């Protein structure tokens, strides 16, 4: 009786697995010398795939659901074991559960700077970091190419390898696209997609799928960052260069005032005169611009009729509305009471008559 109970305990009736760690990619179900009964229940949860392996060969693959193991749904395994149809004896096989969910928030970063050739700054070194997500796309290919004969396989076993693929792919994409440093820094979202599309071929070759790639930051050497800042400032100031010159002149005066180590009174006077010339040139340019603006002002280019108050060209000798002769500085008068009016008056201040 005891021998029968022992033999019965060695027969698996239910096969099931859940991942308590949340980062296990492949789990080998512990057989421990036990055999699987025909008619046993195999539970495969969502985001899982169960694979039977016999004599080192991948046999049948089961997708999510509850499966009753019979010869009809084990066709490959049956052919390997040369089972006749309807065979009901226990059998031995290795069962692997493959996690097909997304493994998110995997961090990556450049250990060493990436050298890129830039059209504006020449050869420069850049660094970057971000995150990525992936999942098992083809469980059979993944088992064959990566898993091997391990009893379990987690993300820690492969993330370092995937990081090296990412950094290499980013370097190749930068070189092939010939994108400039400025364009790269301003278009990270578009560059993410470009790299992701390029790398997915490599991921697919080992049964994986790169579901998301985020390049959070691309950093440049300090000298390049300063050059980018200067170029950006020039772009902002290009429509108001006079203001920019004034600003830089004021900065130079401030720096000069703080610099106590400038050698000799002659050198100080020379520097002061140079800064003064910069300021004078800037102010003259500004004054010239203001004069041009005054001459073109609409208020200086019109003349009001003293009789009807209509606007006329500055050079007009007769009013275009009433034909009255226009004088030089004659003020308009109220047509009702004759009181003098200002050039823009709409009502007479004496009698309240509306001025047309």
C-alpha positions as CSV (number, residue, x, y, z in Angstrom):
1,X,0.0,0.0,0.0
2,X,2.8,2.4,0.9
3,X,4.6,1.6,-2.4
4,X,1.3,2.4,-4.3
5,X,0.9,5.7,-2.5
6,X,4.5,6.7,-3.3
7,X,4.0,5.8,-6.9
8,X,0.8,7.8,-7.0
9,X,2.6,10.9,-5.5
10,X,5.1,10.8,-8.3
11,X,2.4,11.4,-10.9
12,X,1.7,15.1,-11.6
13,X,-2.0,15.9,-12.0
14,X,-1.8,19.7,-12.0
15,X,0.9,21.9,-13.4
16,X,0.8,25.6,-12.5
17,X,3.2,28.5,-11.9
18,X,3.0,32.1,-10.7
19,X,5.9,34.6,-10.6
20,X,6.4,36.0,-7.1
21,X,9.5,38.0,-8.1
22,X,7.9,39.8,-11.1
23,X,11.2,39.7,-13.1
24,X,11.5,36.0,-14.0
25,X,11.5,35.5,-17.7
26,X,11.7,31.7,-17.8
27,X,10.9,29.1,-15.1
28,X,11.6,25.4,-15.3
29,X,8.8,23.5,-13.5
30,X,10.4,21.2,-10.9
31,X,9.9,17.6,-11.9
32,X,12.1,15.8,-9.3
33,X,11.8,12.5,-11.1
34,X,8.1,12.7,-11.3
35,X,6.0,11.8,-14.4
36,X,3.1,13.6,-16.0
37,X,-0.2,11.7,-16.2
38,X,-2.2,11.8,-19.4
39,X,-5.3,13.8,-18.5
40,X,-3.4,16.1,-16.1
41,X,-4.4,19.8,-16.0
42,X,-1.9,22.4,-17.3
43,X,-2.7,26.0,-16.3
44,X,-1.2,28.8,-18.3
45,X,-2.1,32.3,-17.1
46,X,-2.3,35.5,-19.1
47,X,1.2,36.7,-20.2
48,X,2.5,33.2,-20.0
49,X,3.4,30.4,-22.4
50,X,4.1,26.8,-21.4
51,X,6.6,24.8,-23.5
52,X,7.2,21.0,-23.2
53,X,10.7,19.8,-24.0
54,X,11.6,16.1,-24.5
55,X,15.0,14.6,-25.0
56,X,16.5,18.1,-25.4
57,X,14.0,19.1,-28.2
58,X,11.2,21.7,-28.0
59,X,7.9,19.9,-28.4
60,X,4.5,21.4,-27.9
61,X,3.7,25.1,-26.9
62,X,0.6,26.0,-24.9
63,X,-0.9,29.5,-24.8
64,X,-3.0,31.0,-21.9
65,X,-5.9,28.8,-20.7
66,X,-6.5,25.5,-18.8
67,X,-5.4,22.5,-20.9
68,X,-6.2,18.8,-20.4
69,X,-3.1,16.9,-21.5
70,X,-4.1,14.2,-24.0
71,X,-2.4,12.7,-27.0
72,X,-4.4,14.9,-29.3
73,X,-3.0,18.2,-28.0
74,X,0.6,16.8,-27.7
75,X,1.2,15.9,-31.3
76,X,4.9,16.8,-31.5
77,X,5.7,15.2,-28.1
78,X,3.7,12.1,-29.2
79,X,5.7,11.8,-32.4
80,X,9.0,12.2,-30.5
81,X,8.1,9.4,-28.1
82,X,6.5,7.3,-30.9
83,X,3.3,7.0,-29.0
84,X,0.4,5.1,-30.6
85,X,-2.9,7.1,-30.7
86,X,-4.8,6.8,-27.4
87,X,-1.7,6.0,-25.3
88,X,-2.5,6.8,-21.6
89,X,0.6,5.9,-19.7
90,X,2.5,8.6,-17.7
91,X,5.4,10.3,-19.5
92,X,8.5,12.3,-18.6
93,X,9.1,15.8,-20.0
94,X,10.5,19.2,-19.0
95,X,8.0,22.0,-18.7
96,X,9.1,25.6,-19.1
97,X,7.0,28.6,-18.3
98,X,7.9,31.7,-20.3
99,X,6.8,35.1,-19.1
100,X,5.6,37.2,-22.1
101,X,4.7,40.4,-20.2
102,X,6.6,43.6,-20.7
103,X,9.6,44.2,-18.5
104,X,9.5,47.9,-18.0
105,X,11.8,50.7,-16.5
106,X,15.0,49.0,-17.4
107,X,17.8,51.6,-17.1
108,X,20.6,52.1,-19.6
109,X,23.5,54.6,-19.8
110,X,26.7,55.1,-21.6
111,X,29.7,53.8,-19.7
112,X,32.1,55.6,-22.0
113,X,31.3,58.7,-24.2
114,X,30.1,58.2,-27.7
115,X,32.2,60.0,-30.3
116,X,30.1,61.7,-33.0
117,X,31.2,63.9,-36.0
118,X,29.2,67.2,-35.9
119,X,29.0,69.6,-38.8
120,X,29.1,72.6,-36.4
121,X,31.5,71.5,-33.7
122,X,33.6,68.8,-35.4
123,X,34.3,65.6,-33.5
124,X,32.7,65.7,-30.0
125,X,32.0,63.2,-27.2
126,X,28.5,62.8,-25.9
127,X,26.9,60.8,-23.1
128,X,23.3,59.7,-22.6
129,X,21.0,57.7,-20.4
130,X,17.4,56.6,-20.3
131,X,15.2,53.6,-19.9
132,X,13.7,50.8,-22.1
133,X,11.1,48.1,-22.0
134,X,11.1,44.7,-23.7
135,X,9.2,41.4,-23.7
136,X,9.6,37.8,-25.1
137,X,8.1,37.8,-28.6
138,X,9.0,34.3,-29.7
139,X,9.4,31.9,-26.7
140,X,10.9,29.0,-28.8
141,X,13.6,31.2,-30.3
142,X,14.4,32.7,-26.9
143,X,14.8,29.3,-25.3
144,X,17.0,28.1,-28.1
145,X,19.2,31.3,-28.4
146,X,19.5,32.6,-24.8
147,X,18.0,30.3,-22.1
148,X,20.0,27.1,-22.7
149,X,19.7,24.6,-19.9
150,X,19.1,26.9,-16.9
151,X,16.4,26.1,-14.3
152,X,15.3,29.8,-14.3
153,X,16.2,33.0,-16.1
154,X,15.5,36.6,-14.9
155,X,15.9,40.0,-16.4
156,X,19.2,40.5,-14.5
157,X,20.7,37.7,-16.6
158,X,20.2,39.6,-19.9
159,X,19.8,43.3,-19.1
160,X,23.6,44.0,-19.3
161,X,23.7,42.3,-22.7
162,X,20.7,44.4,-23.9
163,X,22.3,47.6,-22.7
164,X,25.3,46.9,-24.8
165,X,23.1,46.4,-27.9
166,X,21.3,49.7,-27.1
167,X,24.4,51.8,-26.8
168,X,25.9,50.2,-29.9
169,X,22.7,50.9,-31.8
170,X,22.5,54.5,-30.7
171,X,26.1,55.1,-31.8
172,X,25.5,53.5,-35.2
173,X,22.2,55.5,-35.7
174,X,24.0,58.8,-34.9
175,X,26.7,58.0,-37.4
176,X,24.3,56.9,-40.2
177,X,21.8,59.8,-39.7
178,X,24.5,62.4,-39.7
179,X,22.3,64.4,-37.3
180,X,23.9,67.5,-35.7
181,X,24.3,67.9,-32.0
182,X,21.8,70.8,-31.9
183,X,19.2,68.7,-33.8
184,X,19.8,65.7,-31.6
185,X,19.3,67.6,-28.4
186,X,16.1,69.2,-29.7
187,X,14.5,66.1,-31.3
188,X,14.9,63.3,-28.7
189,X,11.4,61.8,-29.3
190,X,12.0,61.4,-33.0
191,X,15.5,60.0,-32.4
192,X,14.0,57.5,-29.9
193,X,11.7,56.1,-32.6
194,X,14.6,56.0,-35.1
195,X,16.8,53.9,-32.8
196,X,14.0,51.7,-31.7
197,X,13.1,50.7,-35.3
198,X,16.7,50.0,-36.0
199,X,17.4,47.8,-32.9
200,X,14.2,45.7,-33.1
201,X,15.8,43.5,-35.8
202,X,18.5,42.5,-33.3
203,X,16.1,42.0,-30.5
204,X,13.8,39.8,-32.7
205,X,16.8,37.6,-33.6
206,X,16.9,36.4,-30.0
207,X,13.2,36.1,-29.6
208,X,12.6,39.5,-27.9
209,X,10.8,42.7,-28.8
210,X,12.0,46.2,-27.9
211,X,8.6,47.7,-26.9
212,X,9.8,51.1,-25.8
213,X,13.0,53.2,-25.7
214,X,13.4,56.5,-23.9
215,X,16.5,58.7,-24.3
216,X,16.0,60.9,-21.3
217,X,19.1,63.1,-21.8
218,X,22.0,63.6,-24.1
219,X,24.9,65.6,-22.5
220,X,27.8,67.4,-24.3
221,X,31.2,68.5,-23.1
222,X,31.2,71.8,-21.3
223,X,32.8,73.7,-24.2
224,X,30.2,72.5,-26.6
225,X,27.3,73.4,-24.2
226,X,28.8,77.0,-24.0
227,X,29.0,77.2,-27.8
228,X,25.3,76.0,-28.0
229,X,24.2,78.6,-25.5
230,X,26.1,81.4,-27.3
231,X,24.6,80.4,-30.7
232,X,21.1,80.3,-29.1
233,X,21.6,83.8,-27.6
234,X,22.7,85.1,-31.0
235,X,19.6,83.6,-32.6
236,X,17.3,85.3,-30.0
237,X,19.1,88.6,-30.4
238,X,19.5,88.7,-34.2
239,X,16.3,90.8,-34.6
240,X,17.5,93.3,-32.0
241,X,21.3,93.4,-32.3
242,X,21.4,97.0,-30.8
243,X,20.0,95.7,-27.6
244,X,22.4,92.8,-27.6
245,X,25.4,95.2,-28.1
246,X,24.2,97.4,-25.2
247,X,23.8,94.3,-23.0
248,X,27.3,93.0,-23.8
249,X,28.8,96.5,-23.3
250,X,27.2,96.8,-19.9
251,X,28.6,93.3,-19.0
252,X,32.1,94.4,-20.1
253,X,31.9,97.5,-17.9
254,X,30.8,95.4,-15.0
255,X,33.7,93.0,-15.5
256,X,36.1,95.8,-15.9
257,X,35.0,97.4,-12.6
258,X,35.5,94.1,-10.8
259,X,38.9,93.4,-12.2
260,X,41.4,95.0,-9.8
261,X,44.4,93.2,-11.3
262,X,44.4,95.0,-14.7
263,X,48.0,96.2,-15.0
264,X,48.8,100.0,-15.1
265,X,46.8,103.2,-15.3
266,X,47.4,103.3,-19.1
267,X,45.9,99.9,-19.6
268,X,42.9,100.8,-17.5
269,X,42.4,104.1,-19.4
270,X,42.8,102.2,-22.7
271,X,40.2,99.6,-21.7
272,X,37.9,102.3,-20.5
273,X,38.1,104.3,-23.7
274,X,37.4,101.1,-25.7
275,X,34.3,100.4,-23.7
276,X,33.2,104.0,-24.1
277,X,33.6,103.8,-27.8
278,X,31.4,100.7,-27.8
279,X,28.7,102.4,-25.8
280,X,28.9,105.6,-28.0
281,X,28.5,103.6,-31.2
282,X,25.6,101.7,-29.7
283,X,23.9,104.8,-28.5
284,X,24.4,106.6,-31.8
285,X,22.9,103.7,-33.6
286,X,19.9,103.8,-31.2
287,X,19.5,107.6,-31.6
288,X,19.6,107.3,-35.4
289,X,17.0,104.7,-35.3
290,X,14.8,106.8,-33.0
291,X,15.1,109.8,-35.3
292,X,14.1,107.8,-38.3
293,X,11.1,106.5,-36.3
294,X,10.1,110.1,-35.3
295,X,10.2,111.3,-39.0
296,X,8.1,108.4,-40.0
297,X,5.6,108.9,-37.2
298,X,2.0,109.3,-38.5
299,X,1.4,112.2,-36.1
300,X,4.1,114.3,-37.7
301,X,2.9,113.6,-41.3
302,X,-0.6,115.1,-41.1
303,X,-2.1,118.6,-40.8
304,X,-5.6,119.4,-39.4
305,X,-7.9,121.9,-41.1
306,X,-8.7,124.9,-38.7
307,X,-12.2,125.1,-40.2
308,X,-13.5,121.5,-40.2
309,X,-10.8,119.6,-38.3
310,X,-10.2,117.1,-41.2
311,X,-6.8,115.4,-41.6
312,X,-4.6,116.5,-44.5
313,X,-1.2,115.7,-45.8
314,X,1.6,117.9,-44.2
315,X,2.3,119.5,-47.6
316,X,-1.4,120.3,-48.4
317,X,-2.3,124.0,-49.0
318,X,-6.1,123.5,-49.1
319,X,-8.3,121.2,-47.0
320,X,-9.5,118.0,-48.8
321,X,-12.9,118.2,-47.1
322,X,-14.0,121.9,-47.1
323,X,-11.4,123.6,-49.4
324,X,-10.4,126.0,-46.7
325,X,-6.8,127.4,-47.1
326,X,-4.4,125.8,-44.7
327,X,-1.9,127.9,-42.8
328,X,1.3,126.8,-41.0
329,X,0.4,126.7,-37.3
330,X,-3.1,128.1,-37.4
331,X,-5.3,126.3,-34.8
332,X,-8.7,125.0,-35.7
333,X,-11.8,126.9,-34.4
334,X,-15.3,125.9,-33.4
335,X,-17.7,126.4,-36.3
336,X,-20.4,127.4,-33.7
337,X,-18.8,129.8,-31.2
338,X,-15.3,130.4,-32.8
339,X,-13.3,129.1,-29.8
340,X,-9.8,127.8,-30.6
341,X,-9.5,124.0,-30.5
342,X,-6.7,121.5,-30.1
343,X,-5.7,119.5,-33.2
344,X,-7.4,116.3,-32.0
345,X,-10.5,117.9,-30.3
346,X,-13.8,116.1,-30.9
347,X,-16.0,118.5,-29.0
348,X,-15.7,122.3,-28.4
349,X,-14.6,123.0,-24.8
350,X,-16.8,126.2,-24.8
351,X,-20.1,125.3,-26.3
352,X,-19.9,121.5,-26.6
353,X,-20.4,121.4,-30.3
354,X,-19.3,118.1,-31.9
355,X,-16.4,118.7,-34.3
356,X,-16.4,116.8,-37.5
